[in-house]
Amino acid sequence: MTEKAKHFLTEFISAVQAAKIYTTSHPKFKDFVDRVLTSLKEAFQDNAEVVIGIVEGELAVGQEIFFELSQKMSSLISYLQEKGVERIVFLRALEETEVVQFISYLITRGEEEADAQESLSRLGIRNIRIGKITVAPPVKGETELEPDEDGKKRRVIDYTKMYTDGVTTITQSLETVMNEEELDYVELRYNMLNFMENLMGKYQNILNITSIRRKDLLTFNHILNVSILAMFISSKLGYSKDDILDIGTAALFHDIGKLYVSQKILKKKGKLDEEEFRRIKHHTLLGTEMLFKYVDAMGILPVVVAVEHHLRYDMKGYPKLSFARKPHPASLIVSLCDVYDALAQRRAYKRDFPPLKIYNIMINEKGGLFDPQLLDKFFEIMGVWPRGTIVALSDGRIAVVREVNERDIFSPTVEVISPEQQKEILDLEEKKEELKIKGALNPFTEGKKYLELI
């Protein structure tokens, strides 16, 4: 029963992920439902019912707890717990329409339903039962707060934990491609959707409080930052949800060639041979070759971005192409986000690159490395002083940037955080004659003591 139950659980999880990615009306979703029904039929050979439970954040079927599967699907476990789902019972008479309706229910149900089982009955779901529904304890990556004035408890997402878990997740996906193994694209897409929904607009806040010091994770840290930032910029540029996810995925794999080469070099003892030098120089083409094997799963965009992200807007970069054409818009977005994050990450080291210096460096490459219109739009979205930046004002007070001003990227809206007795919200555009930002405080050094006040 154990292997059959594990197979069913894996297929059911994939179907829930697929529903959230494609919607239950999408033709691709039916394939996942068919696989669920096939695996469930096998499981029913041993039992009249199959019970899925969540025990202390782990997935269980019967007496078997699937720790490895739980780790792989931690985001879905959190999702189910947020829905108040602790126990699901599937009965032998289950029909395809009930599976579709139930999965749809899981991904759309509101948080405040009095009787979940009654809701299933209204939907015509008679062969699936939900067990005890209680106020779920805080899930991984969340902190439960005291009830508010209405007596309702609320949760806040621990963005730092979600981010660090995300680094682990994308590391596994990247290593899968580097090892030329089978990629679980549905799981990857689902994780990208989680990043988009929860982390996309939190780039600067994450940068302020997250410091992954392990040398082997610094590259993955940067790659996830670029992906989150590329999705945020794409959303602000008006791209559709699917296009945003495609651009984020392409950003995730844009430097896979360099990552592959660097991993090999780190493990090698002795001098590099000519072939290894050639691969370092041509990492964009190496990455392209690797990603071509995954076109059926991820589409062509990761291949395009991998080969083009060093071309530059003026086409003076590499690799040298036999035909002249401007890089794809996704390549230009990823290239811009790649440089911006690389400069921003230097704040954790001795050589400090504050926001104003980053802005000046990048503006100097306008029309060369970067598309002029895209670069201007980027800073309209991010501002010179991005949201979450700790700044020193010209009157000596310390503030944090709350809103970017697209009309004047140098004059955002800030909240004074020190001295605490002088807390207030200030629109610096309205006060530009009397009050300005003097400079940014590095959150790893002089700004560290203010992080808890943000």
FIGULUM-492761 format. One line per field, with one value per residue (C-alpha): residue number from 1; residue in three letters; x negated, y negated, z negated. Coordinates in steps of 0.1 Angstrom, whole numbers, always signed. Layout:
N
seq = [NUM, ...]
type = [ALA, ...]
x = [X, ...]
y = [Y, ...]
z = [Z, ...]
//
This chain:
454
seq = [1, 2, 3, 4, 5, 6, 7, 8, 9, 10, 11, 12, 13, 14, 15, 16, 17, 18, 19, 20, 21, 22, 23, 24, 25, 26, 27, 28, 29, 30, 31, 32, 33, 34, 35, 36, 37, 38, 39, 40, 41, 42, 43, 44, 45, 46, 47, 48, 49, 50, 51, 52, 53, 54, 55, 56, 57, 58, 59, 60, 61, 62, 63, 64, 65, 66, 67, 68, 69, 70, 71, 72, 73, 74, 75, 76, 77, 78, 79, 80, 81, 82, 83, 84, 85, 86, 87, 88, 89, 90, 91, 92, 93, 94, 95, 96, 97, 98, 99, 100, 101, 102, 103, 104, 105, 106, 107, 108, 109, 110, 111, 112, 113, 114, 115, 116, 117, 118, 119, 120, 121, 122, 123, 124, 125, 126, 127, 128, 129, 130, 131, 132, 133, 134, 135, 136, 137, 138, 139, 140, 141, 142, 143, 144, 145, 146, 147, 148, 149, 150, 151, 152, 153, 154, 155, 156, 157, 158, 159, 160, 161, 162, 163, 164, 165, 166, 167, 168, 169, 170, 171, 172, 173, 174, 175, 176, 177, 178, 179, 180, 181, 182, 183, 184, 185, 186, 187, 188, 189, 190, 191, 192, 193, 194, 195, 196, 197, 198, 199, 200, 201, 202, 203, 204, 205, 206, 207, 208, 209, 210, 211, 212, 213, 214, 215, 216, 217, 218, 219, 220, 221, 222, 223, 224, 225, 226, 227, 228, 229, 230, 231, 232, 233, 234, 235, 236, 237, 238, 239, 240, 241, 242, 243, 244, 245, 246, 247, 248, 249, 250, 251, 252, 253, 254, 255, 256, 257, 258, 259, 260, 261, 262, 263, 264, 265, 266, 267, 268, 269, 270, 271, 272, 273, 274, 275, 276, 277, 278, 279, 280, 281, 282, 283, 284, 285, 286, 287, 288, 289, 290, 291, 292, 293, 294, 295, 296, 297, 298, 299, 300, 301, 302, 303, 304, 305, 306, 307, 308, 309, 310, 311, 312, 313, 314, 315, 316, 317, 318, 319, 320, 321, 322, 323, 324, 325, 326, 327, 328, 329, 330, 331, 332, 333, 334, 335, 336, 337, 338, 339, 340, 341, 342, 343, 344, 345, 346, 347, 348, 349, 350, 351, 352, 353, 354, 355, 356, 357, 358, 359, 360, 361, 362, 363, 364, 365, 366, 367, 368, 369, 370, 371, 372, 373, 374, 375, 376, 377, 378, 379, 380, 381, 382, 383, 384, 385, 386, 387, 388, 389, 390, 391, 392, 393, 394, 395, 396, 397, 398, 399, 400, 401, 402, 403, 404, 405, 406, 407, 408, 409, 410, 411, 412, 413, 414, 415, 416, 417, 418, 419, 420, 421, 422, 423, 424, 425, 426, 427, 428, 429, 430, 431, 432, 433, 434, 435, 436, 437, 438, 439, 440, 441, 442, 443, 444, 445, 446, 447, 448, 449, 450, 451, 452, 453, 454]
type = [MET, THR, GLU, LYS, ALA, LYS, HIS, PHE, LEU, THR, GLU, PHE, ILE, SER, ALA, VAL, GLN, ALA, ALA, LYS, ILE, TYR, THR, THR, SER, HIS, PRO, LYS, PHE, LYS, ASP, PHE, VAL, ASP, ARG, VAL, LEU, THR, SER, LEU, LYS, GLU, ALA, PHE, GLN, ASP, ASN, ALA, GLU, VAL, VAL, ILE, GLY, ILE, VAL, GLU, GLY, GLU, LEU, ALA, VAL, GLY, GLN, GLU, ILE, PHE, PHE, GLU, LEU, SER, GLN, LYS, MET, SER, SER, LEU, ILE, SER, TYR, LEU, GLN, GLU, LYS, GLY, VAL, GLU, ARG, ILE, VAL, PHE, LEU, ARG, ALA, LEU, GLU, GLU, THR, GLU, VAL, VAL, GLN, PHE, ILE, SER, TYR, LEU, ILE, THR, ARG, GLY, GLU, GLU, GLU, ALA, ASP, ALA, GLN, GLU, SER, LEU, SER, ARG, LEU, GLY, ILE, ARG, ASN, ILE, ARG, ILE, GLY, LYS, ILE, THR, VAL, ALA, PRO, PRO, VAL, LYS, GLY, GLU, THR, GLU, LEU, GLU, PRO, ASP, GLU, ASP, GLY, LYS, LYS, ARG, ARG, VAL, ILE, ASP, TYR, THR, LYS, MET, TYR, THR, ASP, GLY, VAL, THR, THR, ILE, THR, GLN, SER, LEU, GLU, THR, VAL, MET, ASN, GLU, GLU, GLU, LEU, ASP, TYR, VAL, GLU, LEU, ARG, TYR, ASN, MET, LEU, ASN, PHE, MET, GLU, ASN, LEU, MET, GLY, LYS, TYR, GLN, ASN, ILE, LEU, ASN, ILE, THR, SER, ILE, ARG, ARG, LYS, ASP, LEU, LEU, THR, PHE, ASN, HIS, ILE, LEU, ASN, VAL, SER, ILE, LEU, ALA, MET, PHE, ILE, SER, SER, LYS, LEU, GLY, TYR, SER, LYS, ASP, ASP, ILE, LEU, ASP, ILE, GLY, THR, ALA, ALA, LEU, PHE, HIS, ASP, ILE, GLY, LYS, LEU, TYR, VAL, SER, GLN, LYS, ILE, LEU, LYS, LYS, LYS, GLY, LYS, LEU, ASP, GLU, GLU, GLU, PHE, ARG, ARG, ILE, LYS, HIS, HIS, THR, LEU, LEU, GLY, THR, GLU, MET, LEU, PHE, LYS, TYR, VAL, ASP, ALA, MET, GLY, ILE, LEU, PRO, VAL, VAL, VAL, ALA, VAL, GLU, HIS, HIS, LEU, ARG, TYR, ASP, MET, LYS, GLY, TYR, PRO, LYS, LEU, SER, PHE, ALA, ARG, LYS, PRO, HIS, PRO, ALA, SER, LEU, ILE, VAL, SER, LEU, CYS, ASP, VAL, TYR, ASP, ALA, LEU, ALA, GLN, ARG, ARG, ALA, TYR, LYS, ARG, ASP, PHE, PRO, PRO, LEU, LYS, ILE, TYR, ASN, ILE, MET, ILE, ASN, GLU, LYS, GLY, GLY, LEU, PHE, ASP, PRO, GLN, LEU, LEU, ASP, LYS, PHE, PHE, GLU, ILE, MET, GLY, VAL, TRP, PRO, ARG, GLY, THR, ILE, VAL, ALA, LEU, SER, ASP, GLY, ARG, ILE, ALA, VAL, VAL, ARG, GLU, VAL, ASN, GLU, ARG, ASP, ILE, PHE, SER, PRO, THR, VAL, GLU, VAL, ILE, SER, PRO, GLU, GLN, GLN, LYS, GLU, ILE, LEU, ASP, LEU, GLU, GLU, LYS, LYS, GLU, GLU, LEU, LYS, ILE, LYS, GLY, ALA, LEU, ASN, PRO, PHE, THR, GLU, GLY, LYS, LYS, TYR, LEU, GLU, LEU, ILE]
x = [+0, -29, -41, -6, +3, -29, -21, +14, +2, -24, +2, +28, +2, -7, +29, +35, +4, +15, +49, +34, +11, +34, +69, +93, +108, +74, +70, +36, +53, +74, +42, +33, +69, +66, +33, +49, +78, +55, +33, +63, +78, +46, +47, +83, +72, +59, +84, +120, +107, +75, +68, +44, +34, +10, -8, -30, -35, -43, -22, -9, +12, +25, -4, -31, -46, -64, -91, -110, -77, -67, -100, -95, -59, -63, -47, -16, -14, -14, +13, +35, +30, +39, +71, +77, +74, +60, +75, +89, +107, +112, +139, +140, +170, +152, +159, +138, +162, +158, +120, +122, +147, +126, +94, +112, +126, +91, +76, +105, +121, +122, +106, +139, +162, +183, +187, +163, +180, +214, +197, +185, +220, +234, +208, +220, +189, +201, +171, +145, +147, +127, +118, +115, +113, +97, +78, +45, +14, -12, -26, -62, -72, -45, -40, -7, +3, +27, +63, +71, +99, +125, +112, +99, +65, +43, +10, -19, -43, -79, -94, -130, -122, -101, -131, -157, -135, -132, -169, -170, -141, -156, -190, -174, -158, -191, -211, -185, -192, -229, -228, -205, -179, -141, -127, -94, -81, -48, -65, -89, -60, -41, -71, -75, -39, -45, -74, -54, -25, -44, -79, -76, -72, -95, -129, -144, -130, -145, -178, -178, -174, -187, -224, -234, -270, -277, -299, -282, -248, -258, -252, -218, -209, -217, -198, -166, -169, -172, -141, -120, -131, -124, -89, -82, -94, -75, -43, -47, -53, -19, -28, -2, -5, -17, -43, -55, -60, -78, -102, -108, -116, -140, -157, -162, -181, -198, -232, -230, -260, -282, -269, -277, -312, -319, -306, -329, -359, -354, -355, -385, -421, -449, -450, -421, -424, -417, -382, -373, -386, -365, -334, -340, -342, -312, -290, -260, -261, -267, -236, -217, -227, -216, -183, -174, -168, -141, -122, -92, -88, -98, -93, -119, -122, -149, -170, -166, -175, -204, -220, -211, -216, -252, -244, -238, -213, -239, -248, -284, -284, -286, -282, -287, -257, -257, -227, -219, -188, -179, -177, -143, -125, -128, -165, -168, -147, -168, -201, -191, -179, -211, -233, -212, -212, -249, -256, -231, -246, -279, -264, -272, -309, -335, -330, -297, -274, -246, -215, -226, -259, -240, -218, -247, -266, -236, -226, -261, -253, -220, -218, -249, -243, -207, -176, -171, -133, -135, -161, -141, -110, -130, -140, -105, -93, -122, -131, -166, -158, -137, -110, -124, -156, -168, -178, -193, -174, -190, -175, -193, -163, -163, -135, -125, -112, -75, -65, -84, -74, -74, -72, -104, -124, -147, -118, -99, -74, -92, -83, -104, -115, -141, -137, -106, -87, -89, -74, -55, -49, -66, -61, -96, -83, -62, -91, -120, -129, -134, -141, -161, -176, -212, -221, -212, -223, -238, -215, -246, -265, -253, -216, -214, -201, -171, -159, -136, -119, -109]
y = [+0, -24, -27, -30, -56, -76, -74, -87, -115, -126, -127, -145, -172, -177, -181, -208, -226, -223, -237, -267, -272, -264, -266, -236, -244, -242, -212, -203, -199, -169, -149, -155, -144, -112, -104, -110, -86, -59, -61, -62, -31, -12, -24, -12, +23, +25, +3, -10, -45, -65, -90, -119, -137, -165, -156, -183, -198, -164, -145, -111, -83, -58, -52, -62, -97, -108, -131, -134, -141, -166, -185, -186, -199, -221, -251, -230, -217, -253, -261, -233, -243, -279, -264, -246, -212, -186, -154, -143, -110, -96, -69, -41, -55, -87, -101, -124, -154, -152, -153, -184, -201, -193, -206, -237, -241, -238, -265, -290, -284, -314, -314, -320, -290, -277, -241, -228, -194, -211, -232, -200, -186, -217, -212, -176, -161, -131, -107, -130, -140, -165, -157, -180, -216, -238, -271, -258, -266, -288, -271, -270, -305, -323, -339, -340, -373, -382, -388, -422, -445, -423, -393, -376, -361, -369, -356, -374, -357, -354, -366, -358, -321, -319, -334, -311, -281, -295, -295, -258, -250, -268, -252, -218, -228, -242, -212, -190, -207, -207, -169, -165, -148, -149, -183, -184, -215, -216, -218, -245, -265, -262, -275, -303, -312, -313, -336, -358, -360, -364, -378, -398, -432, -425, -427, -456, -443, -409, -425, -444, -414, -384, -376, -341, -339, -304, -307, -278, -296, -331, -324, -308, -338, -361, -340, -340, -378, -383, -361, -379, -413, -404, -392, -424, -447, -426, -429, -467, -468, -452, -417, -389, -364, -336, -359, -371, -334, -327, -356, -347, -311, -323, -346, -316, -297, -326, -318, -280, -277, -297, -280, -246, -255, -272, -241, -218, -241, -243, -205, -201, -198, -211, -234, -240, -225, -243, -229, -242, -277, -276, -267, -296, -320, -305, -299, -315, -289, -261, -272, -273, -237, -225, -243, -230, -196, -211, -231, -207, -214, -251, -265, -284, -316, -303, -293, -327, -346, -323, -331, -368, -381, -393, -407, -442, -466, -480, -444, -449, -420, -383, -357, -371, -363, -357, -380, -413, -418, -434, -410, -398, -421, -393, -392, -430, -428, -399, -416, -448, -430, -409, -440, -458, -429, -423, -459, -459, -427, -445, -462, -431, -435, -461, -480, -496, -504, -526, -532, -565, -551, -521, -545, -566, -535, -521, -555, -557, -526, -540, -531, -509, -480, -489, -498, -535, -534, -502, -517, -548, -527, -505, -534, -549, -516, -510, -546, -558, -549, -517, -508, -495, -516, -531, -567, -596, -629, -663, -673, -645, -621, -585, -572, -542, -546, -535, -546, -554, -586, -580, -617, -624, -593, -611, -622, -592, -591, -581, -573, -587, -559, -577, -595, -574, -603, -621, -594, -607, -601, -626, -632, -645, -658, -683, -692, -690, -727, -721, -684, -658, -624, -628, -592, -555, -535, -501, -475, -454, -481, -515, -508, -474, -489, -504, -472, -463, -497, -492]
z = [+0, -8, +28, +42, +16, +24, +61, +56, +32, +57, +86, +64, +54, +91, +100, +73, +85, +122, +113, +97, +127, +156, +140, +139, +173, +191, +214, +198, +164, +175, +180, +144, +133, +153, +136, +102, +110, +123, +92, +69, +86, +78, +42, +39, +46, +11, -8, -4, -12, -10, -38, -35, -66, -76, -108, -123, -88, -72, -47, -57, -42, -68, -92, -67, -69, -37, -50, -16, +3, -24, -21, +17, +14, -17, +1, +9, -27, -39, -13, -26, -62, -54, -40, -72, -56, -80, -68, -34, -28, +7, +11, +37, +56, +64, +99, +121, +117, +79, +82, +105, +82, +51, +65, +77, +41, +26, +47, +44, +9, -13, -48, -66, -58, -87, -75, -49, -45, -39, -11, +5, +4, +21, +49, +54, +39, +20, +21, +6, -31, -50, -86, -116, -106, -133, -134, -121, -140, -123, -93, -83, -72, -91, -125, -142, -158, -186, -176, -162, -173, -157, -175, -143, -142, -113, -100, -85, -61, -73, -40, -52, -57, -25, -7, -22, -15, +21, +25, +16, +40, +70, +62, +66, +99, +113, +102, +119, +152, +147, +141, +172, +150, +155, +144, +126, +144, +126, +93, +106, +121, +88, +69, +93, +88, +50, +55, +77, +53, +21, +28, +61, +46, +16, +33, +12, -21, -14, -5, -38, -61, -41, -42, -29, -38, -25, +5, +23, +20, +30, +67, +61, +39, +68, +93, +72, +66, +104, +110, +83, +96, +133, +124, +105, +133, +159, +138, +137, +174, +179, +189, +183, +155, +178, +194, +160, +149, +182, +177, +141, +151, +179, +154, +131, +158, +176, +162, +160, +183, +161, +130, +146, +155, +121, +102, +123, +118, +80, +79, +101, +88, +110, +140, +164, +199, +232, +234, +199, +208, +239, +219, +195, +224, +241, +211, +228, +256, +231, +212, +244, +253, +218, +219, +254, +238, +217, +244, +242, +205, +202, +237, +258, +237, +213, +243, +258, +226, +219, +253, +253, +218, +226, +261, +248, +263, +287, +298, +288, +263, +268, +283, +318, +339, +377, +380, +365, +344, +310, +280, +270, +245, +218, +223, +219, +187, +172, +182, +165, +133, +133, +132, +107, +82, +87, +78, +49, +34, +29, -1, -21, -14, -22, +10, +5, +35, +22, +43, +58, +70, +86, +104, +117, +129, +148, +163, +177, +197, +212, +248, +245, +222, +215, +236, +228, +225, +204, +181, +175, +168, +145, +123, +124, +109, +85, +78, +70, +34, +36, +11, -21, -18, -51, -44, -63, -58, -55, -89, -107, -110, -98, -76, -55, -19, -17, +18, +50, +69, +106, +113, +93, +87, +63, +40, +26, -2, -35, -70, -98, -121, -143, -166, -173, -189, -156, -135, -105, -68, -44, -7, +2, +36, +17, -6, +18, +11, -26, -30, -10, -12, -23, -17, -23, -53, -47, -64, -72, -90, -101, -92, -110, -142, -124, -108, -136, -133, -96]
//
